[in-house]
Amino acid sequence: MFKRIILEDWQNIVPFFSFGTAFLIFLFGVAIAVFSKKEKIDRMANLPLENNQENTNRTH
């Protein structure tokens, strides 16, 4: 039935646009990590992942 798939011109651009968008977001995250002040990085590293009260109330 379908011998050939006819692609529209815009369908050829979508993967490049998606990759470019993801790559720019990645570069933005890397730039934030590289140019952040050491004090901010240390403060974020020392933050607890969960609240201690919530840990004691949970039963698994």
mmCIF file as gemmi writes it, N, C-alpha and C atoms, coordinates in Angstrom:
data_model
loop_
_atom_site.group_PDB
_atom_site.id
_atom_site.type_symbol
_atom_site.label_atom_id
_atom_site.label_alt_id
_atom_site.label_comp_id
_atom_site.label_asym_id
_atom_site.label_entity_id
_atom_site.label_seq_id
_atom_site.pdbx_PDB_ins_code
_atom_site.Cartn_x
_atom_site.Cartn_y
_atom_site.Cartn_z
_atom_site.occupancy
_atom_site.B_iso_or_equiv
_atom_site.pdbx_formal_charge
_atom_site.auth_seq_id
_atom_site.auth_asym_id
_atom_site.pdbx_PDB_model_num
ATOM 1 N N . MET Axp A 1 ? 0.823 -1.18 0 1 0 ? 1 A 1
ATOM 2 C CA . MET Axp A 1 ? 0 0 0 1 0 ? 1 A 1
ATOM 3 C C . MET Axp A 1 ? 0.877 1.258 0 1 0 ? 1 A 1
ATOM 4 N N . PHE Axp A 2 ? 1.775 1.36 1.001 1 0 ? 2 A 1
ATOM 5 C CA . PHE Axp A 2 ? 2.677 2.507 1.037 1 0 ? 2 A 1
ATOM 6 C C . PHE Axp A 2 ? 4.018 2.073 0.464 1 0 ? 2 A 1
ATOM 7 N N . LYS Axp A 3 ? 4.309 2.483 -0.744 1 0 ? 3 A 1
ATOM 8 C CA . LYS Axp A 3 ? 5.586 2.131 -1.352 1 0 ? 3 A 1
ATOM 9 C C . LYS Axp A 3 ? 6.661 3.14 -0.978 1 0 ? 3 A 1
ATOM 10 N N . ARG Axp A 4 ? 6.253 4.361 -0.716 1 0 ? 4 A 1
ATOM 11 C CA . ARG Axp A 4 ? 7.221 5.398 -0.418 1 0 ? 4 A 1
ATOM 12 C C . ARG Axp A 4 ? 6.595 6.382 0.566 1 0 ? 4 A 1
ATOM 13 N N . ILE Axp A 5 ? 7.395 6.764 1.56 1 0 ? 5 A 1
ATOM 14 C CA . ILE Axp A 5 ? 6.923 7.757 2.52 1 0 ? 5 A 1
ATOM 15 C C . ILE Axp A 5 ? 7.393 9.121 2.042 1 0 ? 5 A 1
ATOM 16 N N . ILE Axp A 6 ? 6.473 10.035 1.883 1 0 ? 6 A 1
ATOM 17 C CA . ILE Axp A 6 ? 6.806 11.381 1.44 1 0 ? 6 A 1
ATOM 18 C C . ILE Axp A 6 ? 6.894 12.27 2.678 1 0 ? 6 A 1
ATOM 19 N N . LEU Axp A 7 ? 8.088 12.774 2.933 1 0 ? 7 A 1
ATOM 20 C CA . LEU Axp A 7 ? 8.295 13.642 4.087 1 0 ? 7 A 1
ATOM 21 C C . LEU Axp A 7 ? 8.149 15.096 3.671 1 0 ? 7 A 1
ATOM 22 N N . GLU Axp A 8 ? 7.544 15.842 4.536 1 0 ? 8 A 1
ATOM 23 C CA . GLU Axp A 8 ? 7.445 17.275 4.297 1 0 ? 8 A 1
ATOM 24 C C . GLU Axp A 8 ? 8.773 17.925 4.681 1 0 ? 8 A 1
ATOM 25 N N . ASP Axp A 9 ? 9.009 19.119 4.191 1 0 ? 9 A 1
ATOM 26 C CA . ASP Axp A 9 ? 10.269 19.802 4.465 1 0 ? 9 A 1
ATOM 27 C C . ASP Axp A 9 ? 10.454 20.12 5.945 1 0 ? 9 A 1
ATOM 28 N N . TRP Axp A 10 ? 9.388 20.479 6.64 1 0 ? 10 A 1
ATOM 29 C CA . TRP Axp A 10 ? 9.513 20.838 8.042 1 0 ? 10 A 1
ATOM 30 C C . TRP Axp A 10 ? 9.868 19.631 8.904 1 0 ? 10 A 1
ATOM 31 N N . GLN Axp A 11 ? 9.541 18.433 8.457 1 0 ? 11 A 1
ATOM 32 C CA . GLN Axp A 11 ? 9.859 17.238 9.233 1 0 ? 11 A 1
ATOM 33 C C . GLN Axp A 11 ? 11.353 16.944 9.236 1 0 ? 11 A 1
ATOM 34 N N . ASN Axp A 12 ? 12.078 17.472 8.278 1 0 ? 12 A 1
ATOM 35 C CA . ASN Axp A 12 ? 13.526 17.297 8.272 1 0 ? 12 A 1
ATOM 36 C C . ASN Axp A 12 ? 14.206 18.235 9.261 1 0 ? 12 A 1
ATOM 37 N N . ILE Axp A 13 ? 13.552 19.322 9.617 1 0 ? 13 A 1
ATOM 38 C CA . ILE Axp A 13 ? 14.144 20.326 10.498 1 0 ? 13 A 1
ATOM 39 C C . ILE Axp A 13 ? 13.869 20.022 11.968 1 0 ? 13 A 1
ATOM 40 N N . VAL Axp A 14 ? 12.8 19.339 12.269 1 0 ? 14 A 1
ATOM 41 C CA . VAL Axp A 14 ? 12.38 19.107 13.651 1 0 ? 14 A 1
ATOM 42 C C . VAL Axp A 14 ? 13.46 18.412 14.488 1 0 ? 14 A 1
ATOM 43 N N . PRO Axp A 15 ? 14.123 17.348 14.028 1 0 ? 15 A 1
ATOM 44 C CA . PRO Axp A 15 ? 15.169 16.731 14.864 1 0 ? 15 A 1
ATOM 45 C C . PRO Axp A 15 ? 16.321 17.681 15.175 1 0 ? 15 A 1
ATOM 46 N N . PHE Axp A 16 ? 16.711 18.506 14.216 1 0 ? 16 A 1
ATOM 47 C CA . PHE Axp A 16 ? 17.788 19.459 14.455 1 0 ? 16 A 1
ATOM 48 C C . PHE Axp A 16 ? 17.361 20.518 15.468 1 0 ? 16 A 1
ATOM 49 N N . PHE Axp A 17 ? 16.139 20.976 15.362 1 0 ? 17 A 1
ATOM 50 C CA . PHE Axp A 17 ? 15.615 21.956 16.311 1 0 ? 17 A 1
ATOM 51 C C . PHE Axp A 17 ? 15.547 21.358 17.717 1 0 ? 17 A 1
ATOM 52 N N . SER Axp A 18 ? 15.084 20.119 17.824 1 0 ? 18 A 1
ATOM 53 C CA . SER Axp A 18 ? 14.985 19.458 19.127 1 0 ? 18 A 1
ATOM 54 C C . SER Axp A 18 ? 16.364 19.261 19.742 1 0 ? 18 A 1
ATOM 55 N N . PHE Axp A 19 ? 17.308 18.794 18.942 1 0 ? 19 A 1
ATOM 56 C CA . PHE Axp A 19 ? 18.665 18.604 19.448 1 0 ? 19 A 1
ATOM 57 C C . PHE Axp A 19 ? 19.27 19.94 19.87 1 0 ? 19 A 1
ATOM 58 N N . GLY Axp A 20 ? 19.081 20.966 19.067 1 0 ? 20 A 1
ATOM 59 C CA . GLY Axp A 20 ? 19.62 22.282 19.4 1 0 ? 20 A 1
ATOM 60 C C . GLY Axp A 20 ? 19.044 22.827 20.687 1 0 ? 20 A 1
ATOM 61 N N . THR Axp A 21 ? 17.747 22.656 20.881 1 0 ? 21 A 1
ATOM 62 C CA . THR Axp A 21 ? 17.1 23.123 22.104 1 0 ? 21 A 1
ATOM 63 C C . THR Axp A 21 ? 17.636 22.376 23.325 1 0 ? 21 A 1
ATOM 64 N N . ALA Axp A 22 ? 17.73 21.053 23.229 1 0 ? 22 A 1
ATOM 65 C CA . ALA Axp A 22 ? 18.252 20.257 24.343 1 0 ? 22 A 1
ATOM 66 C C . ALA Axp A 22 ? 19.711 20.614 24.631 1 0 ? 22 A 1
ATOM 67 N N . PHE Axp A 23 ? 20.49 20.834 23.583 1 0 ? 23 A 1
ATOM 68 C CA . PHE Axp A 23 ? 21.898 21.177 23.755 1 0 ? 23 A 1
ATOM 69 C C . PHE Axp A 23 ? 22.056 22.544 24.417 1 0 ? 23 A 1
ATOM 70 N N . LEU Axp A 24 ? 21.222 23.509 24.052 1 0 ? 24 A 1
ATOM 71 C CA . LEU Axp A 24 ? 21.286 24.829 24.68 1 0 ? 24 A 1
ATOM 72 C C . LEU Axp A 24 ? 20.903 24.765 26.159 1 0 ? 24 A 1
ATOM 73 N N . ILE Axp A 25 ? 19.912 23.957 26.493 1 0 ? 25 A 1
ATOM 74 C CA . ILE Axp A 25 ? 19.528 23.786 27.897 1 0 ? 25 A 1
ATOM 75 C C . ILE Axp A 25 ? 20.674 23.144 28.675 1 0 ? 25 A 1
ATOM 76 N N . PHE Axp A 26 ? 21.321 22.149 28.067 1 0 ? 26 A 1
ATOM 77 C CA . PHE Axp A 26 ? 22.467 21.502 28.703 1 0 ? 26 A 1
ATOM 78 C C . PHE Axp A 26 ? 23.603 22.503 28.922 1 0 ? 26 A 1
ATOM 79 N N . LEU Axp A 27 ? 23.91 23.304 27.904 1 0 ? 27 A 1
ATOM 80 C CA . LEU Axp A 27 ? 24.976 24.303 28.038 1 0 ? 27 A 1
ATOM 81 C C . LEU Axp A 27 ? 24.642 25.334 29.113 1 0 ? 27 A 1
ATOM 82 N N . PHE Axp A 28 ? 23.383 25.716 29.207 1 0 ? 28 A 1
ATOM 83 C CA . PHE Axp A 28 ? 22.95 26.659 30.237 1 0 ? 28 A 1
ATOM 84 C C . PHE Axp A 28 ? 23.181 26.071 31.631 1 0 ? 28 A 1
ATOM 85 N N . GLY Axp A 29 ? 22.839 24.798 31.813 1 0 ? 29 A 1
ATOM 86 C CA . GLY Axp A 29 ? 23.067 24.14 33.104 1 0 ? 29 A 1
ATOM 87 C C . GLY Axp A 29 ? 24.54 24.026 33.443 1 0 ? 29 A 1
ATOM 88 N N . VAL Axp A 30 ? 25.353 23.7 32.451 1 0 ? 30 A 1
ATOM 89 C CA . VAL Axp A 30 ? 26.798 23.608 32.678 1 0 ? 30 A 1
ATOM 90 C C . VAL Axp A 30 ? 27.368 24.98 33.025 1 0 ? 30 A 1
ATOM 91 N N . ALA Axp A 31 ? 26.918 26.016 32.328 1 0 ? 31 A 1
ATOM 92 C CA . ALA Axp A 31 ? 27.405 27.368 32.604 1 0 ? 31 A 1
ATOM 93 C C . ALA Axp A 31 ? 27.043 27.799 34.024 1 0 ? 31 A 1
ATOM 94 N N . ILE Axp A 32 ? 25.85 27.468 34.464 1 0 ? 32 A 1
ATOM 95 C CA . ILE Axp A 32 ? 25.452 27.798 35.838 1 0 ? 32 A 1
ATOM 96 C C . ILE Axp A 32 ? 26.345 27.06 36.832 1 0 ? 32 A 1
ATOM 97 N N . ALA Axp A 33 ? 26.628 25.788 36.571 1 0 ? 33 A 1
ATOM 98 C CA . ALA Axp A 33 ? 27.467 25.005 37.473 1 0 ? 33 A 1
ATOM 99 C C . ALA Axp A 33 ? 28.901 25.526 37.505 1 0 ? 33 A 1
ATOM 100 N N . VAL Axp A 34 ? 29.415 25.92 36.371 1 0 ? 34 A 1
ATOM 101 C CA . VAL Axp A 34 ? 30.809 26.368 36.3 1 0 ? 34 A 1
ATOM 102 C C . VAL Axp A 34 ? 30.982 27.75 36.922 1 0 ? 34 A 1
ATOM 103 N N . PHE Axp A 35 ? 30.047 28.648 36.677 1 0 ? 35 A 1
ATOM 104 C CA . PHE Axp A 35 ? 30.207 30.027 37.121 1 0 ? 35 A 1
ATOM 105 C C . PHE Axp A 35 ? 29.553 30.332 38.468 1 0 ? 35 A 1
ATOM 106 N N . SER Axp A 36 ? 29.022 29.313 39.147 1 0 ? 36 A 1
ATOM 107 C CA . SER Axp A 36 ? 28.444 29.537 40.472 1 0 ? 36 A 1
ATOM 108 C C . SER Axp A 36 ? 29.556 29.777 41.486 1 0 ? 36 A 1
ATOM 109 N N . LYS Axp A 37 ? 29.233 30.548 42.502 1 0 ? 37 A 1
ATOM 110 C CA . LYS Axp A 37 ? 30.205 30.805 43.563 1 0 ? 37 A 1
ATOM 111 C C . LYS Axp A 37 ? 30.355 29.56 44.426 1 0 ? 37 A 1
ATOM 112 N N . LYS Axp A 38 ? 31.554 29.375 44.964 1 0 ? 38 A 1
ATOM 113 C CA . LYS Axp A 38 ? 31.844 28.2 45.773 1 0 ? 38 A 1
ATOM 114 C C . LYS Axp A 38 ? 30.945 28.135 47.004 1 0 ? 38 A 1
ATOM 115 N N . GLU Axp A 39 ? 30.625 29.274 47.591 1 0 ? 39 A 1
ATOM 116 C CA . GLU Axp A 39 ? 29.768 29.293 48.78 1 0 ? 39 A 1
ATOM 117 C C . GLU Axp A 39 ? 28.379 28.739 48.46 1 0 ? 39 A 1
ATOM 118 N N . LYS Axp A 40 ? 27.847 29.103 47.312 1 0 ? 40 A 1
ATOM 119 C CA . LYS Axp A 40 ? 26.522 28.617 46.92 1 0 ? 40 A 1
ATOM 120 C C . LYS Axp A 40 ? 26.55 27.111 46.667 1 0 ? 40 A 1
ATOM 121 N N . ILE Axp A 41 ? 27.606 26.626 46.037 1 0 ? 41 A 1
ATOM 122 C CA . ILE Axp A 41 ? 27.723 25.192 45.762 1 0 ? 41 A 1
ATOM 123 C C . ILE Axp A 41 ? 27.83 24.417 47.066 1 0 ? 41 A 1
ATOM 124 N N . ASP Axp A 42 ? 28.642 24.914 48.02 1 0 ? 42 A 1
ATOM 125 C CA . ASP Axp A 42 ? 28.778 24.241 49.311 1 0 ? 42 A 1
ATOM 126 C C . ASP Axp A 42 ? 27.463 24.242 50.083 1 0 ? 42 A 1
ATOM 127 N N . ARG Axp A 43 ? 26.734 25.361 50.039 1 0 ? 43 A 1
ATOM 128 C CA . ARG Axp A 43 ? 25.439 25.431 50.736 1 0 ? 43 A 1
ATOM 129 C C . ARG Axp A 43 ? 24.452 24.434 50.144 1 0 ? 43 A 1
ATOM 130 N N . MET Axp A 44 ? 24.411 24.346 48.818 1 0 ? 44 A 1
ATOM 131 C CA . MET Axp A 44 ? 23.498 23.405 48.166 1 0 ? 44 A 1
ATOM 132 C C . MET Axp A 44 ? 23.903 21.954 48.441 1 0 ? 44 A 1
ATOM 133 N N . ALA Axp A 45 ? 25.201 21.696 48.534 1 0 ? 45 A 1
ATOM 134 C CA . ALA Axp A 45 ? 25.678 20.336 48.798 1 0 ? 45 A 1
ATOM 135 C C . ALA Axp A 45 ? 25.323 19.879 50.206 1 0 ? 45 A 1
ATOM 136 N N . ASN Axp A 46 ? 25.219 20.813 51.141 1 0 ? 46 A 1
ATOM 137 C CA . ASN Axp A 46 ? 24.932 20.462 52.53 1 0 ? 46 A 1
ATOM 138 C C . ASN Axp A 46 ? 23.448 20.449 52.866 1 0 ? 46 A 1
ATOM 139 N N . LEU Axp A 47 ? 22.582 20.758 51.926 1 0 ? 47 A 1
ATOM 140 C CA . LEU Axp A 47 ? 21.146 20.724 52.196 1 0 ? 47 A 1
ATOM 141 C C . LEU Axp A 47 ? 20.68 19.279 52.383 1 0 ? 47 A 1
ATOM 142 N N . PRO Axp A 48 ? 19.783 19.039 53.337 1 0 ? 48 A 1
ATOM 143 C CA . PRO Axp A 48 ? 19.262 17.68 53.504 1 0 ? 48 A 1
ATOM 144 C C . PRO Axp A 48 ? 18.313 17.329 52.356 1 0 ? 48 A 1
ATOM 145 N N . LEU Axp A 49 ? 18.281 16.054 52.015 1 0 ? 49 A 1
ATOM 146 C CA . LEU Axp A 49 ? 17.405 15.618 50.937 1 0 ? 49 A 1
ATOM 147 C C . LEU Axp A 49 ? 15.961 15.489 51.396 1 0 ? 49 A 1
ATOM 148 N N . GLU Axp A 50 ? 15.773 15.137 52.668 1 0 ? 50 A 1
ATOM 149 C CA . GLU Axp A 50 ? 14.428 15.005 53.217 1 0 ? 50 A 1
ATOM 150 C C . GLU Axp A 50 ? 14.393 15.631 54.601 1 0 ? 50 A 1
ATOM 151 N N . ASN Axp A 51 ? 13.197 15.974 55.04 1 0 ? 51 A 1
ATOM 152 C CA . ASN Axp A 51 ? 13.003 16.523 56.368 1 0 ? 51 A 1
ATOM 153 C C . ASN Axp A 51 ? 13.086 15.391 57.383 1 0 ? 51 A 1
ATOM 154 N N . ASN Axp A 52 ? 13.777 15.595 58.513 1 0 ? 52 A 1
ATOM 155 C CA . ASN Axp A 52 ? 13.957 14.534 59.506 1 0 ? 52 A 1
ATOM 156 C C . ASN Axp A 52 ? 12.643 14.11 60.14 1 0 ? 52 A 1
ATOM 157 N N . GLN Axp A 53 ? 11.69 15.015 60.341 1 0 ? 53 A 1
ATOM 158 C CA . GLN Axp A 53 ? 10.403 14.65 60.918 1 0 ? 53 A 1
ATOM 159 C C . GLN Axp A 53 ? 9.665 13.678 60.015 1 0 ? 53 A 1
ATOM 160 N N . GLU Axp A 54 ? 9.732 13.891 58.727 1 0 ? 54 A 1
ATOM 161 C CA . GLU Axp A 54 ? 9.04 13.004 57.797 1 0 ? 54 A 1
ATOM 162 C C . GLU Axp A 54 ? 9.667 11.619 57.797 1 0 ? 54 A 1
ATOM 163 N N . ASN Axp A 55 ? 10.983 11.532 58.004 1 0 ? 55 A 1
ATOM 164 C CA . ASN Axp A 55 ? 11.653 10.237 58.011 1 0 ? 55 A 1
ATOM 165 C C . ASN Axp A 55 ? 11.222 9.387 59.195 1 0 ? 55 A 1
ATOM 166 N N . THR Axp A 56 ? 11.002 9.992 60.362 1 0 ? 56 A 1
ATOM 167 C CA . THR Axp A 56 ? 10.642 9.217 61.541 1 0 ? 56 A 1
ATOM 168 C C . THR Axp A 56 ? 9.196 8.758 61.492 1 0 ? 56 A 1
ATOM 169 N N . ASN Axp A 57 ? 8.329 9.449 60.772 1 0 ? 57 A 1
ATOM 170 C CA . ASN Axp A 57 ? 6.92 9.085 60.717 1 0 ? 57 A 1
ATOM 171 C C . ASN Axp A 57 ? 6.622 8.023 59.671 1 0 ? 57 A 1
ATOM 172 N N . ARG Axp A 58 ? 7.518 7.796 58.759 1 0 ? 58 A 1
ATOM 173 C CA . ARG Axp A 58 ? 7.252 6.831 57.69 1 0 ? 58 A 1
ATOM 174 C C . ARG Axp A 58 ? 7.502 5.404 58.155 1 0 ? 58 A 1
ATOM 175 N N . THR Axp A 59 ? 6.681 4.519 57.669 1 0 ? 59 A 1
ATOM 176 C CA . THR Axp A 59 ? 6.915 3.089 57.883 1 0 ? 59 A 1
ATOM 177 C C . THR Axp A 59 ? 6.984 2.423 56.53 1 0 ? 59 A 1
ATOM 178 N N . HIS Axp A 60 ? 7.957 1.575 56.366 1 0 ? 60 A 1
ATOM 179 C CA . HIS Axp A 60 ? 8.135 0.914 55.07 1 0 ? 60 A 1
ATOM 180 C C . HIS Axp A 60 ? 7.674 -0.507 55.134 1 0 ? 60 A 1
